[in-house]
């Protein structure tokens, strides 16, 4: 299942993680772990925020993904199922099928 991982890092902990080199290390480890098809970095609500779009095979992957972010960055995370344009077209096409 394609998923979006939103990672929000509190300012104070983020500042510390930038200064001691933890932030880039944790981001790189996350990228290596989940192998996202896309990753975007921005500011949301005044906090460092990352969006990763990746394939999550099983819900049991959530601790492997989240715990390093929680423990090293004090991050808040959200995992949301998402679709690309092809997925949306497929889903909408299925609605047009006659129901039995």
JOPE-V398798 format. One record per pair of residues at least 24 apart in sequence whose ideal C-beta (glycine too) atoms are under 7 Angstrom apart, sorted by the first residue. I is the first residue (numbers start at 1). J is the second residue. Records with the same first field share a line. If there is no record, write none. Layout:
BEGIN
I=J, J
END
This chain:
BEGIN
1=56, 81
2=53, 55, 82, 83, 84, 87
3=54, 56, 79, 80, 81, 82
4=51, 53, 80, 82
5=34, 52, 54, 65, 77, 79
6=49, 51, 77, 78
7=49, 50, 69, 75, 77
8=44, 47, 49, 75, 76
9=47, 48, 73, 75
10=47, 74
11=46, 47
13=73, 74
14=48, 73
17=73
22=72
23=73
26=68, 69, 72, 73
29=68
30=69
33=64, 65
34=65
53=82
END
